[in-house]
Amino acid sequence: MSLLYTTQLTRAFGGVIAVSDVDFAVEKHSITGLIGPNGAGKTTLFNNITGMDVPTSGKVFFKDEEITGMPAHSISRLGIARTFQNIRLFKEMSVLENVMIGRHFKTGKSMTSGRLLNAVRSYISMKGEEKAIYDTSREWLEFFNLDKFRNESARNLPYGSQRELEIARAMATEPELLFLDEPAAGMNPQETDRLMATIRRIREQGVTVLLIEHDMKLVMNICEQITVLNYGKKIASGNPLEIRENPLVIEAYLGKEE
């Protein structure tokens, strides 16, 4: 069952076609990889799905409801969270505060009666909500083994832990679908192994995972389905063995003899 899919998704920047007529699907409860050489259009596709950009044509569906062109905050509230290729933490804030920001965004989802009602909430109710946000944020830090750093500034964390903190903040929004944009970038082999274990644990929480990644060891070891882009077009889709042996994929990465 496809949790998310696109139909003929295209994004053009003037005369440059970054993504061209891409049909793409993510199955529920799967770990799916999106790979391709540099400049293949992977992050552009991510951005057009998650509301960071608007496709030139084509459609995006999440749980069979069209979300094409919706703003990023609205898509996040539907249950899609993401991280970025370049880490985007609030580096002057504490580790705990970074996760609490994600949690605040989630709790704001239930505030459907408008700002006036929120303004007249009792002090006791607000204190109770803050405590719930604090407690849940601590739980996510424990999940990622980051609770011991909770009072540290985010900028002081080791690089791999900063990557994990960004994922923890995304998870605090309680997504159904988590997008990870090159989560292993800059990690050493030990950090990458820990990341693979973490992604599997996230899936065990009932979250579907879609990741862009250049680390082929990670992709082949963890993904059940992989889609390959090259020059903005989808050239292959299948399980790791099928992708590894696909001649178009081999050509895209290694070139073709004249």
C-alpha positions, 0 to 999 in steps of 0.5 A: 500500500502506497503511503505517498506517491507522485504522478508525472512530477516535474520541476523546471528552473527556466530551461533546466529540467531538474525533475522530469515526469517522475512517478514515485511511490513509498510503501507504508512501513517500508524503508525506501531509498532514493539514490542517484549521482550528484545533480540527479534531482533527488533533493529537488524531488524531496523539496517538491514533495515536502512543500519546500518548493512547488512542482511545475507540473504533476501531483503529489499524494499522501494517504490518497489525498493530494498535497501538491503545492501545500506549504511545508508547515501544512504538510508537516502537520499532516504527518510528514517530517524531514531533515536536511542535507545541511544540518539545520539546528538551533545551535545556540539553544540547548539539545532539549530545547531543539526537540521541544520546538518540534514537540511544540509544533506537534501540540499546536496541531490540536489548537483548532479553536483559534488564538483567542481560545489559546490566549484564555487558557488557564495557567494550570493548563498551560503548565500541564502542556509544557510538562507534557512537552518536556517529558516527551522531549526527554523520551525522544532524547533517551531514544537517541541516547542524547539525554545526557547532553540535554543541557548542552548547546546543540553546537557543542555536540559531535557531528554525528550526534548533531545529525541524530538530534535533527532526526530526534526533533523531526520525530518529536512531531510524531510523523507517519513518514520521515524524510532523511536527506543524506543522514550519513553525510560526514559520519565515520563508519561507527556513526553510520552503523549506529545510524542504520540501527537507529533507522531500523528502530524508527521503523519499529515505531511504525514510521515509514522512512524515505532517505536520500543517501550516497553511502551505498553500504547503508542503502543496500543494507537497510532499504527494502525498495530503492528508486534511482534518478539520473538527470531528473528522470527515474531510471530504475526502481526495485529491491537492492539486488535488482538495483545493484545489477541494473545496467542503467544504474551501473552506467549512471554511476560508472559511465559507459564505454564508447 
